[in-house]
Structures are given as structure tokens and as C-alpha cells.
Amino acid sequence: MHELTLAEIARGLADKSFSSEELTGALLARVKQIDPQINSFISVTEALALGQARAADARRAAGETGALLGAPIAHKDLFCTLGVRTSCGSKMLDNFKAPYDATVVAKLAEAGMVTLGKTNMDEFAMGSANESSHYGAVKNPWNLEHVPGGSSGGSAAAVAARLLPATTGTDTGGSIRQPAALTNLTGLKPTYGRVSRWGMIAYASSLDQGGPLARTAEDCALLLQGMAGFDAKDSTSIDEPVPDYSAGLNGSLQGLRIGLPKEYFGAGLDPRIAELVQASVKELEKLGAVVKEISLPNMQHAIPAYYVIAPAEASSNLSRFDGVRFGYRCEEPKDLTDLYKRSRGEGFGAEVQRRIMVGTYALSAGYYDAYYVKAQQIRRLIKNDFMAAFNDVDLILGPTTPNPAWKLGAKSSDPVAAYLEDVYTITANLAGLPGLSMPAGFVDGLPVGVQLLAPYFQEGRLLNVAHRYQQVTDWHTRAPNGF
Amino acid sequence: MQWEVVIGLEIHTQLATQSKIFSGSATTFGSEPNTQASLVDLGMPGVLPVLNQEAVRMACMFGLAIDAEIGKRNVFARKNYFYPDLPKGYQISQMDLPIVGKGHLDIALEDGTIKRIGVTRAHLEEDAGKSLHEDFSGSTGIDLNRAGTPLLEIVSEPDMRSAKEAVAYVKAIHALVRYLGICDGNMAEGSLRCDCNVSIRPKGQAEFGTRCEIKNVNSFRFIERAINSEIQRQIDLIEDGGKVVQETRLYDPNKDETRSMRSKEEANDYRYFPDPDLLPVVIEDSFLDTIRAGLPELPPQKVERFQSQYGLSAYDANVLASSREQADYFEEVVKIGGDAKLAANWVMVELGSLLNKLGIEIDQAPVSAAHLGGMLLRIRDNTISGKIAKTVFEAMAAGEGDADSIISSRGLKQVTDTGAIDKMLDEMLAANADQVEQYRAADEAKRGKMFGFFVGQAMKASKGKANPGQVNQLLKAKLEG
């Protein structure tokens, strides 16, 4: 049962091949058995899951239908979940039980999804290897000595290991697309404002966006359908109708104009990945797409701009973790300053402290104009590049990452080397555009992802292209050995 | 050395919205600690702010009332600092693009002149919670009921030259926000608080001296005293060869002195940046048009109208219009009682001293405008004299009912029957035959004084009820005759 996709589960539940309770029980057993190898869960919510499964079965027995009714889900551990520890992968929130549900959690529960647990992640979503978690590194099911990517590494590894068909993640600089690429999944970062951020513990508010991780585009469509929509509780949420993503999956690609940014194929890209990306382009051409080279000239500035804006926002967002009202508090504080210093010094890990310091510096008097203001200007230029490009093409395609998954610990002593892994994904966050990574082959037995970017609110187009591609390729169906 | 004082003020007004500026929690003062603190007010992980449109509307009302530019695209920014009663570790405020830009307000000085004070800007922000040090030994309690209450911070130009001018400006702002209904103005509850920036310079010097900021002064009296004691401190310091250091100071009303709180070097770097959780606020012209159309009559217009419509002096008009409640009360009295000057006198003098004595505001006045107006009618139709009216007023204040029922139950109706007054005067003159003779022998100048004696005796004999006009007339005839 663990090999089923979300779409297959929906059919199985609908034709009563199995109940949600049976499915949930089987998957919980598998999580218990398999997860110790990869460490993808921080919390398993067995009682909650079985209760929700029984409730879903009852709703179905009462005549209710729905693709997500009774289907399993696990949430990245920064989505607040009522009464459940929501840790952000940090010692700081190890003792924090959320007093409310995030909008995403509430919407999916409403649709009848069954929450199996909370997935591991880089601490406060800061990282691209899932090595900065207080709960230990997550391992890549394709090679247990390698990282799964991050920061939604637990969400990706759990799906790749067939513990469940789909999970939620968040993407601030690539944190859905990059782990999807490194674990052979399909992962979608929606347009900024498409999915509510209420209850999603913030890393960098102007960049963060929740989205689905699954094996197929079809499953991502089902899950996004449940997650997307306007939320009055999030001022940056956008009141735009949500199309029927599943209905658009099979649209023709005839005449679809795909742009290949030359900057995405320059130095730093593993040539074997470049080849696989070109192969995927050939497949799409066979399906009717037309390909042309384009340019995104300001892309080279994306990483410096991102590593000013994201830490700046984070330095402020993480100020509330002060040991006063919730979360970690140091033992025996001498006075208020000692309480602050030690609670934060002991509660936050090294990477989080590094980014808080970088961000605090970037916002300081005398540096603000040189760093923060300048980075915002670059951000506008990058957005303008995309706007200009989308005048000529319908979709932009390139590699998701410059390299396949690296070995655990290989980049932990060199943060800048790890930051450079985000080079292709960060621009979509800076511009607020939707992006998707889909499986496109293997290098040394490790998965490779292709990234698709589309204009605002064209998630449907991304899913359509990925789905049609997955109809003629089988990369996404491959499972790691032993899982 | 002749010193010139330079004062600029930052006034924090709590806006009278039903709910907080970024959450749906109530803003009622004085509730049990932390009963009005929602997830958002507590700064829980994952929560987001949503702007209360009512706060925006009120800020625009203020902007229009001081003839200011409205920030058509204004931006909320985060002011970052750590304090236990600041739940998020930052305050949502406005920095570069405030909602209200440059405007001005006229204040009336004691010598009757009008001075224009510039308002640099006014911006929206959220209030912090309160630290409670008293009730806990060895630790501090935090009450977040106030956290997220909307504030409009009104920043003046350094246009004031004395503590009295500063107080006049605060009173004018106080009156204005109450006129607009955007702040209850309750200074004791902290609804209106003032930071005073004070510096001195040799008279004639163009550059400003180094300023000190006195934080959080919360009564008109303390503002005046705090500024004056700070001025004196700075003068003493400089004249003793010292230098004023830029710093934040606190006023201690018990000792009537300011003391240093923190120096400029210790000041926080607030690291302001636009709040990414909130979109820029775009103000449409149509929104402003609606607000403009709904603005109440404001103090300057009211003062003008009181003079032209009621023939009041500029001074009386200013006093009566100094608060919306007092102006409304006055107009209600006029509507019923008819005589505006008489009404102005009664409201300002008798009612004013009664309120003063009781230490209450006019909206709690024990005599209603309707009752006072009704009493004025009885003065005007000669049912009672002005003197008896004071007795009636006291009775009304004591809750004995309206003027008519007090007059009838106490038998205070004025005697206007000429025959009765005539008889009473004859008896009185007979009893004071010596004085009558002295009067008749006296010259014109002395007679004037002595006439008052007979009037007094006559009023005493009638227990104040004889009509004073008739008494005068008849008495004159009898004494001359």
C-alpha cells in the first residue's frame, strides 16, 4: 500500500479497496519500521492520525467524496499544528506545542487528510542539506551517506522512501524544489501569495511560500488544490481564483514556447546534469514545445541579494524567540540580558545564529543603504528580467541544482559553498514566481531535477508540462533501493 | 545671558478603535491582565498582522483636520528592539513613509495672540504591553492587554518657546482628537502621552542647542513642570560651564526634577525596515473625500461661529470651544435658554467653578444642559433674579430636579406685584428713617453709595424674591420724593 500515489489512494478509497484507517495503520507501521534509517520525521502523530482516519471513513460512509478525504499527509515541522509540537527543527521550540492550526494544516484537515506527523527540516528552514536540524541530519534514501537537500529535507526523504505519497514543504530560496530534485520528486513552489502563510513559522516573510512535494505532478496538483487560496489572516495572500489544477494536467503542449536562460548553463553546472536537462528539453519538443535561448542578465546578483534580504528579515522574525513567553529558556538567568543572551545562544544552532548576525548587520545604521536597499534594487531588476523574458516565452526551463546530492558533512564547514547550491532556485523567490522541479534522470545513482518557472499564478501550466513529461518518461517512477 | 527655549513634542494618542491595530482583540482599558491578548498580540510563532482599517480612517481624519498632506502610499516598518513587554521583539510602526505628512495647528496664547505650530508628521504604530513590577517580588509580570493598541504618534516641529506654549499645544491636540472622536484623551489611563524635546540657546542664535528628551509625561501640569525644571537644569548646567548631553530623561513629579534614563550612546539601533508581512497602504482620494465630508466642525471654525452667531468675545468663544463636550453643552443651553451671553456666563463661571470644585469633566456635570437652559428661561422672564438663580443652581446640582420644580417647591418665585413691593418698601423705609434723612441731605456722589444700602435692605426684607428692577425703580421714586 505504501507504493500508492495520492491519486491511486483517492481511487482506492473511493472504490472501497481499503479504508483510511487500514491505510493509515499500514503507513504508520512503515514509518516506525523504516524512518530510523533516514530520520525524516520529528514527530509521529499516531493517535491524531488514527482519529482523523476514522473520521474520514465516517465522512465517506455518510456520502462525502473528495480526492483528499482519508489520504495521508505529513507537514514540515514549521506548520503550526494544534496541540502538536511544532519545533522548526530547533531546540528553541522543542517544547512548543502550537496553540492553533496553520491555515494549510486546517484546510487539508478540513478536506479530510490524515496527519501522520511532522517532518524534519533545517533549523528554522535555514539550509539546503537538512544538516542543521536539532533532531539530527536527514539521510537521502537514494544513498544514505548523502544529504536529501533542504530545508524541506524530511518532507522530501519521507516521500522518496515511500513512507507516504505526499508532504507539505516551504520554499524560501529553493527549499521545496532543491530537495525534490535531490530525491527524485516533483515539488512545487507556488506564486508568492497563492498559499497562506498564517501559522507557517516565518524564516523570511517576503520569500516564504508553502507548497506540495510528491512523486508526480498529478499528486502535486491534488495537494496544491487543497492548500491554495486567499486567506484574510495573511495580508500578503492574494485574492485570485484557484483553478482546477487536475483538470488542466492533460492540456496540449503544442506551440508552448520554452526559454532556456543561457545563465543557467554556465560555469558551475555539472555537465552531466546539463546533458540530462537538454534531454528533457528534447522530450518536450517532441510533445510540441518550441525552444529558444533567453537571458536573465541579473541572475549573477541573486545569491548576494538573497543572502542580505533573507537574513535581514530572519533577524527580525526570530526576535520573538526570547525565552519570555514560549520556547527554550536558559536555566537560572541572572537578569534580563542574561535571559536573552543565553536563551538565544543555547536555543539556536550555529547556522541560525550566523544568519541572525548577518541580517542584523545588514539592517544596522550606516549599512542599511549599502546592503538592504541595494539588495531590494537587485530584487527589482531580477523581477524585471523575468517580466521581459515572459513577453517572449511561456515557460523557463533549466537545472534545479548545479550538482546532485553531496555527502553528509561535505559542505558543513563552508557555508558559502552550500549557499551556491541555491543559485538556480533563489531567483523565483526574489521575483515571487511559481517554480517546479521534476525528476529528469540520474548521475552516479543520484537523482537530477529539472526546474520549470512560469508567470505569476501559472501553477497550472507548470503542472501541465510536468504531467505531460511524466506521461512519456519514467524517471519519477523509480524508487531507491531498499525502499 | 538671555536664553531662548526651544521645544518640540511627540504626542502618542491611543486611537479609539474597537479592536487592536493588527488583531481582532478588544482595546478596553483596565481588564484582567492578558485577557485581551490574542495569538497575534502574544507574538506567537507563525501569526501575521492584518491592518485595522478604522485606525487608518482615524489617522486620515487627523491629517485632514491639521491640513496635512496624507501619505497616499504609506508603509509600515519594523522597529527592532528587545523588551519583555514587546512580544515580537519589534514594534510595527512607520518610518520613511508615514500616513500623515506636514501639517499645522494654531494655538491661542494667554495674551490673546494666535501662534501656528508646525506638525512634522504623524504615524500609526502599535502600543507595547506593560511590565508590572509592583505585584511580584523578585520577578516582573507582563500584561499584554495593551500590546497592539493603535497609536497615532504626532511629531511637532521645534516651534514652541516656553512650557506654557507647549501646554497650549498639547491642549489643542487633546481638544482636536476629542473633537474628531479618535481618542478619548484620558491622560490618566495613558490614552495621550507626551515626549518633550527641550533645548536652550542664547537669544538671537540661529542654531539649536543640544536637546534632551523627557519621556512619557502624562498630564498638562506635569508637562509644564517637567519642561520648566529641565530648562532650569540646562541653564544652570551651561552657566556653570558645563555642556548639555543629548540623552533621554525621565521626569519625577515628586522631586520635580528630570533624571537621566539613557544617553545617546546607549540608544538602540532600531534597524527599521519595511514590514514584509504588510503591504503598503494605498489611500484612495474617494476614501479621503468621504472622511472630509464627515469631519465635525473643528475648534477654529467653532470659535469663529460662536463670535459671529452668538456675539461672544474671542476669549469666551475660545474657552467654550476648548472641548467639544463643553461647546455642545453651551449650545444646548442656548437652544433652550435663548440668551447666549447669559448662557456663556453661567457655563463658564458657575458651572465651571462647580466642576472645578468637584474635579470632574463637563460630560459628568451634575446639572444637565437642559436644566440650566430651563433656569435661564426663568431668569429671563423675571420669575427669579440672578441671585436666586444661584440658589436654584445649587439645588439642581444637588439633584433636586429642574428649575421650575425647585422654584415652586421652595417658593422662590420673584415678587413682581407692584402693590406688594410698594408696601414692603414703605415698611422698610419707615424702619430706617434716620438713613432716609441722611440720604436726602447727602450730595449726588454719596447718594449713589447709600442707595445700595436701601436696595440691600429691601432684598433682605423680601428674602431676595422682590424683582430687583422694580425695587430700584420704586425706591428711587420714594427716596427722591
Interface residues (C-beta under 8 A of the other chain):
Chain A: L78 F79 C80 T86 C88 L93 F96 A98 P99 Y100 A102 R197 W198 G199 M200 I201 A202 A204 S205 S206 A232 K233 D234 S235 T236 A312 E313 S315 S316 L318 S319 R320 F321 D322 V324 R325 F326 G327 L336 Y340 T360 L363 S364 A365 Y368 Y372
Chain B: L39 L42 G43 M44 P45 G46 V47 L48 P49 V50 L51 R78 N80 F82 P84 P87 K88 G89 Y90 I142 D269 R271 Y272 F273 P276 D277 L278 L279
